Structures are given as structure tokens and as C-alpha cells.
Amino acid sequence: MEKITIELCLGSSCFARGNSLALSNLEGYIKEHKLEQSVELVGHLCLSDCSRGPNLRIDSQQYAGVKPECVVDLLVEALSKSR
């Protein structure tokens, strides 16, 4: 299985709109399911779409307006596609 890269915007706008909680949700899920070897979590100061944030990118797919409670679902979907 190829390693999945999740790029999470941690700029002030996205962070305040929910990416702080999204980061916590992703870190917890990755640790709980022992996915450290399958998922790389990367923070960025900006993913260039601040007005539509919070933003994240999984591999080459960018998502805008992501709710913190949905980020794990996006990861699970990406993991199922990579198998």
C-alpha cells in the first residue's frame, strides 16, 4: 500500500474555523489504528483558499469547508482507494 499524505492547513483562518480539532481527530485516529506507516500528516501555513476554509489536501485532492468531524471519513475513504 502506498503512503497517503494528508496536508492540513494550519493558517490562522483555517485553524480557527476547525482545523485545530481536525488535526486532533486525525492524530487520534492514526495512532489508534496504528497507521503511522501508512499515513503522513503534514501541516501548512496556507493552502491558498482561505475564504473557503478550513482546507486540507489528501494526496492530490483538495477539500474546502471541511468539518472536523468529517476528516476521519475522508481518510478512511482514501485508505480504501489505496488498497
C-alpha positions in Angstrom: 0.0 0.0 0.0 1.3 3.4 -0.9 1.7 6.0 1.9 -1.1 8.6 2.0 -0.2 12.2 2.6 -2.6 14.5 4.4 -1.8 18.2 4.2 -3.7 20.2 6.7 -3.9 24.0 6.6 -2.8 25.4 10.0 -3.0 29.1 9.0 -4.9 31.3 11.4 -8.2 31.3 9.4 -8.4 27.5 8.8 -7.1 26.8 12.3 -9.7 29.0 14.0 -12.5 27.5 11.8 -11.9 24.0 12.9 -8.6 22.6 11.7 -7.3 22.6 15.2 -9.9 20.0 16.1 -9.5 18.2 12.7 -5.7 17.8 13.5 -6.6 16.3 16.8 -9.1 13.9 15.2 -6.7 12.8 12.6 -3.8 12.3 15.0 -6.0 10.2 17.3 -7.4 8.0 14.5 -3.9 7.4 13.0 -2.5 6.5 16.4 -5.5 4.3 17.5 -5.4 2.4 14.2 -1.6 2.2 14.0 -1.5 3.9 10.6 1.8 5.8 11.2 3.5 3.8 8.4 0.6 4.3 6.0 -0.3 8.0 6.6 1.9 11.1 6.7 0.3 14.1 8.3 1.8 17.4 7.2 0.9 20.9 8.4 1.0 24.0 6.1 0.5 27.7 6.9 -1.7 28.1 3.9 -3.3 26.0 1.1 -4.3 29.2 -0.8 -8.1 29.0 -0.5 -8.7 30.8 2.8 -12.1 32.1 2.1 -13.4 28.6 1.7 -11.6 27.0 4.6 -10.9 25.1 6.6 -8.9 23.3 3.9 -7.0 20.1 3.6 -5.4 18.0 0.9 -5.2 14.2 0.7 -2.7 13.3 -1.9 -3.7 15.5 -4.8 -7.3 16.0 -3.9 -8.0 19.3 -2.1 -11.1 19.8 0.1 -12.5 23.1 1.3 -15.0 23.8 4.1 -14.1 20.6 5.8 -15.8 20.0 9.1 -13.6 18.5 11.8 -15.9 15.5 12.4 -15.6 14.6 8.7 -11.8 14.4 8.3 -11.6 10.8 9.5 -14.2 9.8 6.9 -12.1 11.4 4.2 -9.0 9.5 5.5 -10.9 6.2 5.6 -12.1 6.7 2.0 -8.6 7.5 0.8 -7.2 4.4 2.6 -9.9 2.2 0.9 -8.9 3.6 -2.5 -5.2 2.9 -2.0 -5.6 -0.8 -1.4 
